[in-house]
């Protein structure tokens, strides 16, 4: 089954004086229709050039997740998504277990 990935924004940290976001708390979920996996992380950002500033009130999840993916780069995004895909694979076909053999 194909896995779909959804990147999201859980929270933003910003300077109140100018609205510049300096930390993004992001989420990513993976779902194949039967099994699901997710991750949460934080990523620090550098202040944008003055020409690239977007007013805080005009930010959208798409803009901010774009920042996260751009900062990570394609290779790191692929690694994160591959790790979630592996978790789903382990749910589908477990290779490890827990417990004790007695009651």
N, C-alpha and C positions, 0 to 999 in steps of 0.2 A: 504494500500500500504506500502511496505517496505521503510524505510528511509535509505538513504546512507549518511555517514558522511565523510567529507574530511578535514583532518587537514593540515595546511600549515604554512609557515614561511613568515611573512611580512617583517621582518627586524631583524638584529642582532647588538648588541652593543658589541665591543671587545676592548681589550687593543692593541694598535698598536705595542708596543714593542715585545709582544710574541704571539699575535693573539688569546689569550684566550677570549672566549665569556663569558660575564657576564650577559647579558640580552637577552632574546628571546621575540620578538613580534610575537605572533602566531595568526592564524585565524582558525576557524572551521566553516564549512558550512554543513547544513543538507538539503536534498532534497528528496521529495517523488515522483518526476516526475510531480507534479502539483504545489505544494507549496514548499517554501524554507525559510530557516532561517539561520542566521549566527551570529557569535560572534568574538570579537577581544580581546586580552588580552596581558599582559606582565608578564614575569616570570623571576625572578633573579636566577642565577645559581652560585654555588660555583666553585672555581677553581678545575679542575680535578687533580687526582694524576698524577705524572709525567708519569707513565706507561700507563695511560689512555688518554693522550693528543692526539688529532687528529689535524694535521696541518689545519689551517683555510682554505686554498685552497682546501683541500680534503673533507670539510664538504658537506653534501647533505641534501636536505629537509627531507629525511627519517631518517637520523642520528639525526638531530635537533628535529624533531617532536617526535622521540623516547625519547630524553632527557626530553622533556616537559611531555609526558605521564608517564614516569618513575618517575619524580619528583612529579607529581600530584598523582600518584597511581591509581589503577583500580577503586576504589570507586569514587574519584573525577572526573575522566574521564567519568564514567557512569552518574554522576550527571549533568555534563555539557551537555552531549548528551541528557539526559532526559529533560533538560530545553529547548533545541532546539526542541525536539520532541513535547513538550507541546505547543511551539509557533506555530508549524505546525498544531497541533490539533485545536488550537484556530482559525487559518485561515480557516481550513476545516469547523468547526462548531463553529462560534463565540458565546460567552456567554455574551459579553459586547458590547456596542455601544456608539457612540458619536453624538453630534448634538443638535439641538434645534427643538421643535415641530412647530415652526412658520417659515414663509418665510420672 
